Amino acid sequence: MLTTTRYILLVALFLFAGVRSIAQKAAAAPASYDDSILYGGCWFVPHNAGINIKFSAHYNFEFNDYDTEAGREITLTGKYLLDGHSLWLIYNDRPKQKFYFYKGDPPDNNYYFKAYPLKTSPYYFVHGNCE
C-alpha cells in the first residue's frame, strides 16, 4: 500500500511539475514596448552627449556617432524596429545593428538600450532632452 501511494504521488508530481501558475507565465512572457517610448528627445551615451540617436514616429532614426578611424563625427540614418527587448537599427549604408532595450529596476523608471555583445559593448544609451 505504501509503495502504491508513493507511486501515485510521484506520478502526480511529474504531471504537475510542468504546470506553471498564471503569474509565472505572465512573468515569463517577453516584454512588449510601445515605439512611442523612443520618440521625443535624444538617447545619449552617458558622459559623451555627442554620440546620440533621435527617433521619429515614422520608424526613422538619426544617429550622431564618431568615426574613430576617420577622426570625425558622422551622421547615420535609417529605419528602426523595436520588437520586445530587441531594438534593430537598419542603416541606409551599412549592416543592421541589434541593441538590447530595457527598463531600469525600481525605483529607476528610465529606459536604456545597449549594443550587443552586452558584456563588451561600449554603447549604452539613456534618454534625455536634446539641446
Secondary structure in CASP SS format (residue, H / E / C, confidence):
PFRMAT SS
TARGET T0000
AUTHOR 0000-0000-0000
METHOD secondary structure of the structure
MODEL  1
M C 1.00
L H 1.00
T H 1.00
T H 1.00
T H 1.00
R H 1.00
Y H 1.00
I H 1.00
L H 1.00
L H 1.00
V H 1.00
A H 1.00
L H 1.00
F H 1.00
L H 1.00
F H 1.00
A H 1.00
G C 1.00
V C 1.00
R C 1.00
S C 1.00
I H 1.00
A H 1.00
Q H 1.00
K H 1.00
A H 1.00
A H 1.00
A H 1.00
A C 1.00
P C 1.00
A C 1.00
S C 1.00
Y C 1.00
D C 1.00
D H 1.00
S H 1.00
I H 1.00
L H 1.00
Y E 1.00
G C 1.00
G C 1.00
C E 1.00
W E 1.00
F E 1.00
V E 1.00
P C 1.00
H C 1.00
N E 1.00
A E 1.00
G E 1.00
I E 1.00
N E 1.00
I E 1.00
K E 1.00
F E 1.00
S C 1.00
A C 1.00
H C 1.00
Y C 1.00
N E 1.00
F E 1.00
E E 1.00
F E 1.00
N E 1.00
D E 1.00
Y E 1.00
D E 1.00
T C 1.00
E C 1.00
A C 1.00
G C 1.00
R E 1.00
E E 1.00
I E 1.00
T E 1.00
L E 1.00
T E 1.00
G E 1.00
K E 1.00
Y E 1.00
L E 1.00
L E 1.00
D E 1.00
G C 1.00
H C 1.00
S E 1.00
L E 1.00
W E 1.00
L E 1.00
I E 1.00
Y E 1.00
N C 1.00
D C 1.00
R C 1.00
P C 1.00
K C 1.00
Q E 1.00
K E 1.00
F E 1.00
Y E 1.00
F E 1.00
Y E 1.00
K E 1.00
G C 1.00
D C 1.00
P C 1.00
P C 1.00
D C 1.00
N C 1.00
N C 1.00
Y E 1.00
Y E 1.00
F E 1.00
K E 1.00
A E 1.00
Y C 1.00
P C 1.00
L C 1.00
K C 1.00
T C 1.00
S C 1.00
P C 1.00
Y C 1.00
Y E 1.00
F E 1.00
V E 1.00
H E 1.00
G E 1.00
N C 1.00
C C 1.00
E C 1.00
END
